[in-house]
Amino acid sequence: MELDKNTMRKLRQLILFAILAAAVVMKYEKVLEILGRGVGLIFPFLMGAAIAFILNVPMRGMERHIRPGRPGRWKRPLSLALSILLVAGILLLVIFVVMPELVRTLVSLQSSLPAFFERIQKQAEDLFIQYPDAAVYLQTIELDWDQIGRNAVAFLSESARTMLSSTWNIVVSVINGMMNFFIGFVFALYILLQKETLCRQVKHLLQAFLPEQACGKIFEVASLSERTFSSFLTGQCLEAVILGTMFFITLSVLRLPYALLIGVLIAFTALIPIFGAFIGCVIGAFLMLVVSPMDALVFVVVFFVLQQLEGNLIYPHVVGGSVGLPSIWVLVAVTIGGNAMGIVGMLIFIPLCSVLYTLLREAVRARLSRQAARPSGKKGVPDKKTPAPKGPAGTKGPQT
């Protein structure tokens, strides 16, 4: 059998793909190591792309509302500068609002902790008086204090060496992080100032090497992803502000301590979908426990009430509605993303699942429409052997 050139080319491609797949399977650890190094090399640029995407959301709105006037070339830089000032202003405002409250909280804790430990000691003494058998049992326990002391000295010396090594690693990590952030920020500025040019270049690159139908599908998915991620970012920030305001107002009405600090803390942790506010709950409950256990109990009750209100009413409509994802799939996306990639996975998987959900829904609808339009019979071909049924007057019956 003689093979033509097209068939030979496909066979060579298939053989090459099989060899590469076998090499990846057999040397998967080396492949993962190479991929990790590659991601590390381009990490500043990935960070820059993420910063550009976040800044593009307010910048796009400002560009629509700023009149270009005569110097139209200043519209883009002005919108970018205002977006940077907006984000930086929000961060500085939160810092200046929270810092005085945080200082007052630390001063209050400094005076409250001794009384807190005294209450614990008093309760332990009352417990031993009420249950004298426990005190007798504790007295019978023999401890080798010399061995405990030697273990403590060994532990402290080992901890000191580990702390010095960890401190150096932390310093190096902070410096690398600052350098990566600076490079990523500059890269983000280039992206935002020339985003139309970059989009046009990428479009031409894809059209040069891919079929027209594949390019159209890629552009459609990219546009859907951009809209979905932007809507999710806006909805998540709005939901965090609403939840933090609810906690601040409720705690202020109930005259519980640390209302402003806990409200801001919960607003920030609520950026982590669904489960983030529980971090603020733990910290807030500990702060109130030092002041008054009853206040901590009231706060926990208030937290669960507001959390149920937020989880069942606000979050599905604000965030789930903004990305077009039903509430049950929001929970599934958060769970899978958290197990796969931690906090970053929680933030990414909701819009990602929304994109997949939309594409799957459109594919299912298109397939059902084709099946409904397909004529009856085997494999879409009308059955010629069986005539169509006739009505009582000899006319043809209803078509299916």
N, C-alpha and C positions, 0 to 999 in steps of 0.2 A: 504494500500500500504506500503510495507516494503522498507525502505531506507537503502542503503549500507553506509559503513563508509566514502567513498569519498564524497558522496552527503551530508551527515551530516556535514562533515568538511567544505564544501563550504557554507552550510547554516549558520553555526556558524560564519564564516568569514564575510558573507554578513550582518548578524544581528549586529555584532560588528562594521562593517564599517558604518552601518546606525546610530547606537547609537553615534559613534564619530562624524559623520557629523552633526547630530542634535545638539550635544553639542557645536560644533564649531559655528553653525549658531546662537544658542541662546545666547552664551557667547562670541561673536566675539571680543568685546572690551577687555575682559580678555585675550583671546588668542593672540591678537595683542600686549598687554602689555607684556605677557610672551615672545613672539617672539622678541620684542624690547630689553628686558633684555638679552635674549640669544645672540642676535647680539652684544650687548654692551660688553658681557663677552668675545666673541671670536673676537672682532674688531681688537686687535693687531695682531692676527694671519691672519686675512683677509688682513690687511695692509701689513704684511710680505709676503703673497702670491702675492700681487700686486707688491711689490718691487722686489721680485724674478722674476716675469714674465718680468718686464721691464729690469732688469739687464741681464736676460738670452738671450735677443736678441743680444746685442754686444758680450756677453761671448761665445755664440755658434759660432759666426763668428771667434772669436779669436782662439777658440779651433781647428777649421778646418785649420787655417793657421800657428799655432805654432807647430813646430816639437817637438815630445816628447823627442827625444834623449835618453840618458841612464836613467836619473831620470824621468821616465814617470809619476810618481805619483805627480810631481809638475806641471803638465800641467793644471789641473783643478784649483788649488789655484792661479796659475799665471794668468790664464785667468780671474778669478773672480776679482783679485786685479787690473788688468789693466782695467776691465770694470768699477769698482768703481772709479778709478782714472780718467777715461774718462768722466763719468757723472759729478763727482765733479769738474773736470777741466773746463768743459763747463760752469757750473754754476759760478765758480769763475771768468772765463774770462769775462762772461757777466757782473758780478758785477763790476769788475775792469774797464771795458770799459764804463759801464753806470754811475757809481758813479761820476767820474769827470764831465761828461756831465750833470748829474742831479744837481750837486752843482752849475755849471755855470748857469743852467736853473733857479735855485732858486734865485741866485744872480741877474740874469737878471729880474726875476719877481719882486723882491723887489724894483728895480729901475723903473720898467715899470708900476706897479700897480697904484702909485699915478698919473702918467700922464694919465693912462687909465680912472681913475675915474674923473679926470679933464675934459677929453674929453666928458665923459658922462654928467657931469654937464653943460658944455658949450652947448652941443646939447640940453639938456633939457631947458636951458634958451632961446636958439634960438627958440625952439618949442613954448614956452610960449609967446615970442614976436610975433611970426607968428600967433598964435592962442590965443589972449588975453581972449577970453571967457573961456578957460580952466583955466587960472589963477584966474579969477573972481569966477569961480565955486569952485575951491579949497579953496579960502578964505572964502566962505560961509559955509564950513563944520566945524561944532563945535565938538571939541574933549574934552572929560573929562580926562584931564591929570592926575588928582589925582587917578582916577580909573585905568588908564593905568599904573601908577607907582606902585600901590598896586598889580596889576596883574603881573607886571614884577618882583617885589620882591618875590611874592609867587611862580612864575615860577622858579626863580633862586634858591630859597631854596629847592624846590622839585627836581630840576635838580641836585643840589649838593648831596642830599641824594641818588638819583638814580645813580649818577656818582660814589659815594663811593661803593655802592652795585655792580655796573657793573664792577668797577675796581677789586674788590675782585673776582668776578666770572671770569673775564678775566684771572687773575693771576692763579686761580685754573685750568682753562681750558688749559692755556699754559703749566703748569706743567704736567697735565694729557696727553696732546698731546705729549710732549717730552718723557714721559715715554712710551706711546704707540708706538711712533716711534722707540725708542731704542729697545723695545721688538720685534717689527715687523722686524727691521733690522737684529737683531740677528737670528730670526726665518728664515728670507730670506737667510742668509748665510748657515744655516743648510740645507735648501731646495736645494740650488744650489750646495753645496758640495756633496750631497747624492741624487741627483734627480733620477738617474737610480735605486737606491735601493728603493726609495719611489714609483716610478712607478711600479716596479716589485711587491712590497707588495700590492699596490692597485689592480693590475691586479689579483694577487692570491686571494685577498679577494673577488673580484667580481666573479671570476670563482668558488669560493667555495659555494656561496650562490645564484647565478643566473644561468639560463640556458645558454648554449653555444651560442645560437643565439642572446640572449639579450646582452651578454658580447661583442660579435663581433660588434653589432650595437653601443654599448656605446663607444668602443674603436675607431670606425670609426668616430663618432661624436666628440669625444674628440680630435682626431688628426686634423680633419677639423677645429675645433674651435681654436686650438693652432696656426695653420698656418694662419688662417684668422686674428686673433687678432695681431699676430706678424707683418703681412704685413700691417695692418692698422696703427700700431704704427710707423713703419718705414716710411710709406707714409705720415702720418700726420706730423711727424717731418720734412721730406723733403719739404713738401708743406709750412710749416711755415718758413723755411729758405729761400725758393725761394721768398715768398711774402715779407718778411722783407728786403731781398736784393733788390727787385724791388723798394720798397718805398725809401730805402736809396739812391739808384742811381738816381731815378727820382727827389727826393727832392734836392739832391746835384746839379744835372744839372740845375734845376730851381732856385737855390740859395735861397731856402726857409730855415728858421731857424729850429733848432732842428732836423736835418735830421737823425743823428745817433740815438738819443734818441727815436724818433718816429719809426724808422725802427726796433729797438730792441723791443720796446713796442708792435708793431703790430705783430712781429714774435712770441712773447710769447702769446699774446691774440689769435693769429690765431690757436693755439693748440685746441681751442674750435671750433668745426667744423662749417664752413659756416658763423656763426653770430659773432664769436669772434673778428674778425678784426674791427667790428663797435665800440667796446669799445675803441680800440686805436684811432679810428677816432674822437670820442667825446673828448678824452683827448688832442689829437694833435690839433684839431680845437680850443679848449679853450686856449692852450698855444700860438698859433699863433694869436688868436684874441686879446690877451693882447698886442702883439707887433704891429700887423697891421691887421685891418679887411680885407684888400685886400689879404694879404697872407693867411688868414684863408679861404677866399672864394676860392682861387686858390687850396689850399690843399684839400678842400672838393670835388672840381671838379676832381682833380687828383685821390683822393681816390675812387670815384665812377667809374672812368674809369678803374683803376687797379683792382678794385673789380670785375667788370664785366668780365675783361680779366681772372682773377683768377678763378672766379666762373664758367665760361662757358668753359674754355679751360684747365686750369691747374688742378683744384681740381677734376673734374670728371675723368681725365686720371691718375693723380698721386694717389689719394686716392680711388676713385671709381674703378679704374682699379686694384689697388693692392688688394682690397677685393673682386673683382668680382661682384660688385653690380652696376646696371645701375644708371645713374645720378638721375633719378626721384625718385628712391627708397632711394638714399642717402638723398635727401631732406626730404622725408617722415620719414625716421629713425631719422634724427636730430630733426624734429618737434615733433614727438611722444616722443622721449627720453627727450627732454627739458621740455615738459609739464609734464612728469611723474616724472623725477628725477633731473631736473635742468641740470647744467653743466656736472655732472657725467653721467647723462642719455644720453647726446649728445655724449659723448666719448664712451659709452658702446654699444649704440643701433645700430651704424653703423656696426661693425663687427658681432653683434648678429643677426641683420637682414640679413647680408650676409650669415651667417650659415643657418638660416631658409630658405632663398631664394634658396641656393644650395640644401638643403635636399628636399624642395618642388619640385624643378625642376627635381631632380633625380626620385622622386616618381611619378611625372606626366609622365615622359618619360617611366618609367617601366610599368606604368599602360596602357599607349597608346600602348606600344609594345605588352603587353599581349592581349589587345583588337584586335590589328591587326592580331595577330597570332591565335586568336580564330576562329574556323570554323563558317560559317553562320548557321542560324537557331535559334530557340528559346532557350535562356539560354545556348548557346554554343553547342547545340546538333543538328546535321543535320536533316532536315525535311525529314522523310521517305515517307510521303504521296505524296509529289510533286516531280515527277521525274525531273532529270536535263534536261534543254533544249537541243535540238539537232539541229545541223547545217543542211544545205540543203542536205548534202550527208549522213545524218544519223549519223554523228559523234556528239560527245558531244560538246556543246558550251563552251565558255570561262568560267572558274571557277572564282567565286568572292571571 
